[in-house]
Structures are given as C-alpha cells and as structure tokens.
Amino acid sequence: MKVITSYQYEQGRLKSLFDQICDEKNWKNPIHCVIPKHSFNDYNEACVHFTGAGLTPKGHGEMIECTSPGYYNTIGA
C-alpha cells in the first residue's frame, strides 16, 4: 500500500495547476496566461510556490489575463 503524505498531495495539486500556466519550454521563464477568474487564488498559489512571485491580474470578466515575472526574474538570475 502506498501512503501519500499531505506534502505530496499538495505538491501534486500545485504542480498540476502550475503546469497549465507556465512556459512549456522552460518553467522558469515569465508567465503570461488567461485563467478563469474564480480559480485565480489557486493558480496564484501555485505560481508563488514554484516561482516566488504571484500572478498580476489584468482585466475583468469570467476569464482574466495574468502575468508573472517568473522564477529567473524573481531570484535575480
């Protein structure tokens, strides 16, 4: 029987969300995406977890455009 820790569960949940919004070629690059407004907090949490920076929402409506500096820019690389 395999035991999944709370950390493993949370890491998997956040990675699944982050993989949907990050650059496919290099996850450390800046992020530019359009997401459902009602899911902003979840995607933002994933972005902060993996890059250290949150999403900046632009616009209104059911779908919102978001950007984030990405990992490289956040750490100053």
Helices and strands as residue ranges (DSSP letters): H 6-21, E 31-36, G 37-39, H 40-51, E 56-58, E 63-68, H 70-75
